[in-house]
Amino acid sequence: MIQTLHLGPLAVPPATAVQIVAIAGGLLVGHVLNRRHKTDLDKHVWRALLICILVSRFAFVYGHRAGYVEAPWDVFDIRDGGWEPQVGVIAAWLYVLYAIQRTVGLRRPLLASVCVATVVWASGAIALIVLDDKDAVELSPVVLATMDGGTASLAQFGDRPLVVNLWATWCPPCLRELPLLQRAQAEHPEVHFVFLNQGESEETVRRFLASRGFSLRNVLLDARGQASQGLNSGALPTTQLFDAHRRLLGTHLGELSAGTLMESLAKIGVHL
């Protein structure tokens, strides 16, 4: 299955795209019905949306609270993509049920608006599960240069759980997440962490790592992007997680925070 969707210059995970479409559908229905019934429906639709977003975020943060202890400001950095949408949808529905009890005239239009958003989101989520093909992503046998003058390929790291991070020195979010990944690599030798650099020379990468004091193992130079083609991702940074049987268990598009790193590694049985 495609791991990223491109909306103009933006690359988003399919699950996020489904959520965007669901929200847009609910807001559109709410706007149309608000004009027809001349109520304050818009206000309640936006409140339900805000509740859904806030509860989704803080439910995720609470579930991975250990990851935010050292950097509590990351709670508000939603760029890491940490959400619990199911919890948010439940909270939004509780608000809707409360609102329609107080204002009978809102019952049908508000329920219609939130039902549309919920049905679109649930249908999209189910479709993504049905269409998910973990065997479609393969570990490339393409031989790549390593930083010690040798060669290696992604395929040779399939004997135990594997984390593949696509990155480049010119990518700011890549650089912000590297310290987290370096620490995880040091603390979990039972997992292969591979840093698949995209399109840069050994000299550029070596100079960068030395200047930042990084001591990463398994840095591979994918100068032509050959090894990353089979990973079905065209955005940086991207982190993919495989089990010891080479099955893809998770993909995180964008910058990792401590919380989203915890969530991602838990998919392959690793707990920070």
MARLUMDREN-286013 format. One record per residue (C-alpha): x, y, z; residue number from 1; residue in one letter. Coordinates in steps of 0.5 Angstrom, whole numbers, plus 500, padded with zeros to 3 digits. Layout:
// residues N
   c1   c2   c3  num  residuo
    X    Y    Z  NUM        A
...
//
This chain:
// residues 272
   c1   c2   c3  num  residuo
  500  500  500    1        M
  502  507  499    2        I
  505  510  505    3        Q
  505  517  503    4        T
  500  521  499    5        L
  502  528  496    6        H
  497  534  497    7        L
  501  539  493    8        G
  508  540  496    9        P
  505  537  502   10        L
  506  529  504   11        A
  501  526  509   12        V
  500  519  511   13        P
  494  516  508   14        P
  491  516  515   15        A
  492  523  516   16        T
  489  524  509   17        A
  482  520  511   18        V
  482  525  518   19        Q
  482  531  514   20        I
  477  529  509   21        V
  472  527  515   22        A
  473  533  518   23        I
  472  537  512   24        A
  466  533  510   25        G
  463  534  517   26        G
  464  542  517   27        L
  461  542  510   28        L
  455  539  512   29        V
  454  543  518   30        G
  455  549  514   31        H
  450  547  509   32        V
  445  545  514   33        L
  446  552  518   34        N
  444  556  513   35        R
  438  552  511   36        R
  436  552  519   37        H
  438  558  521   38        K
  441  556  528   39        T
  448  556  531   40        D
  450  550  529   41        L
  457  552  526   42        D
  458  554  533   43        K
  457  547  536   44        H
  460  543  530   45        V
  467  547  531   46        W
  466  546  539   47        R
  466  538  537   48        A
  472  539  532   49        L
  476  542  538   50        L
  474  537  543   51        I
  476  532  538   52        C
  483  535  537   53        I
  484  536  544   54        L
  482  530  547   55        V
  486  526  541   56        S
  492  529  543   57        R
  492  529  550   58        F
  490  522  550   59        A
  496  520  546   60        F
  500  524  551   61        V
  498  521  557   62        Y
  499  514  554   63        G
  506  516  553   64        H
  507  521  558   65        R
  514  518  560   66        A
  516  520  553   67        G
  515  528  555   68        Y
  518  528  562   69        V
  525  531  559   70        E
  521  535  554   71        A
  514  537  556   72        P
  514  543  551   73        W
  513  537  546   74        D
  506  536  548   75        V
  504  542  544   76        F
  508  540  538   77        D
  503  537  534   78        I
  508  536  528   79        R
  510  529  531   80        D
  503  526  529   81        G
  501  523  536   82        G
  494  522  536   83        W
  489  518  539   84        E
  483  519  534   85        P
  478  514  537   86        Q
  478  517  544   87        V
  477  524  541   88        G
  471  522  537   89        V
  468  519  543   90        I
  469  525  546   91        A
  466  529  541   92        A
  460  525  541   93        W
  459  526  548   94        L
  459  533  547   95        Y
  454  533  541   96        V
  449  528  546   97        L
  450  534  551   98        Y
  448  539  546   99        A
  442  536  543  100        I
  439  535  550  101        Q
  440  543  551  102        R
  437  545  544  103        T
  432  541  541  104        V
  432  544  534  105        G
  440  542  533  106        L
  438  535  534  107        R
  438  533  527  108        R
  443  538  523  109        P
  448  537  529  110        L
  447  529  529  111        L
  448  529  521  112        A
  454  533  521  113        S
  458  529  526  114        V
  455  523  523  115        C
  458  524  516  116        V
  465  526  519  117        A
  464  519  523  118        T
  462  515  518  119        V
  467  518  513  120        V
  473  517  518  121        W
  471  510  520  122        A
  470  508  513  123        S
  477  510  511  124        G
  480  507  517  125        A
  477  500  515  126        I
  479  501  508  127        A
  486  503  510  128        L
  486  496  514  129        I
  483  492  509  130        V
  488  495  503  131        L
  494  494  508  132        D
  499  489  505  133        D
  505  489  509  134        K
  509  484  504  135        D
  509  490  499  136        A
  515  493  502  137        V
  521  490  501  138        E
  528  490  504  139        L
  532  492  498  140        S
  538  488  496  141        P
  542  494  493  142        V
  549  494  496  143        V
  550  501  499  144        L
  557  504  501  145        A
  558  505  509  146        T
  561  510  513  147        M
  567  505  514  148        D
  569  504  507  149        G
  565  498  507  150        G
  558  496  503  151        T
  552  493  506  152        A
  544  492  504  153        S
  538  493  508  154        L
  536  486  506  155        A
  542  483  511  156        Q
  539  487  517  157        F
  532  482  517  158        G
  535  477  522  159        D
  532  481  528  160        R
  527  487  529  161        P
  529  493  524  162        L
  528  501  524  163        V
  530  504  518  164        V
  530  512  518  165        N
  530  516  512  166        L
  534  522  513  167        W
  539  528  510  168        A
  543  533  513  169        T
  539  539  510  170        W
  533  536  513  171        C
  531  540  519  172        P
  526  535  522  173        P
  531  529  521  174        C
  536  533  525  175        L
  532  534  531  176        R
  530  527  531  177        E
  537  524  531  178        L
  539  525  538  179        P
  532  520  540  180        L
  534  515  535  181        L
  541  515  537  182        Q
  539  514  544  183        R
  535  508  542  184        A
  540  505  538  185        Q
  545  505  544  186        A
  539  502  549  187        E
  537  497  545  188        H
  542  493  541  189        P
  537  487  540  190        E
  534  492  535  191        V
  538  494  528  192        H
  537  501  527  193        F
  539  503  520  194        V
  540  511  518  195        F
  539  511  510  196        L
  542  517  508  197        N
  538  520  502  198        Q
  542  523  496  199        G
  549  525  499  200        E
  556  524  499  201        S
  560  520  504  202        E
  564  527  505  203        E
  558  531  507  204        T
  555  526  512  205        V
  562  525  515  206        R
  563  532  516  207        R
  556  533  519  208        F
  556  527  524  209        L
  563  530  526  210        A
  560  537  527  211        S
  554  535  531  212        R
  558  529  535  213        G
  553  524  533  214        F
  556  516  534  215        S
  551  513  529  216        L
  552  506  527  217        R
  549  503  521  218        N
  549  509  517  219        V
  548  507  509  220        L
  549  512  503  221        L
  543  511  499  222        D
  546  516  494  223        A
  541  515  488  224        R
  535  513  492  225        G
  535  506  490  226        Q
  534  502  497  227        A
  529  507  499  228        S
  524  506  492  229        Q
  522  499  495  230        G
  520  503  502  231        L
  514  507  498  232        N
  516  513  502  233        S
  518  520  498  234        G
  518  524  504  235        A
  523  526  509  236        L
  524  524  515  237        P
  520  517  515  238        T
  521  512  520  239        T
  519  505  518  240        Q
  519  499  523  241        L
  520  491  521  242        F
  519  485  525  243        D
  524  479  525  244        A
  520  476  519  245        H
  521  483  515  246        R
  514  485  516  247        R
  513  492  516  248        L
  509  493  522  249        L
  509  501  522  250        G
  511  507  518  251        T
  512  514  521  252        H
  512  520  517  253        L
  515  526  519  254        G
  519  528  526  255        E
  519  523  531  256        L
  518  526  539  257        S
  520  522  545  258        A
  512  520  545  259        G
  511  518  538  260        T
  518  514  538  261        L
  515  510  544  262        M
  509  508  540  263        E
  513  506  534  264        S
  518  502  537  265        L
  512  498  541  266        A
  509  496  535  267        K
  516  491  534  268        I
  515  489  542  269        G
  521  495  544  270        V
  519  499  550  271        H
  523  505  552  272        L
//
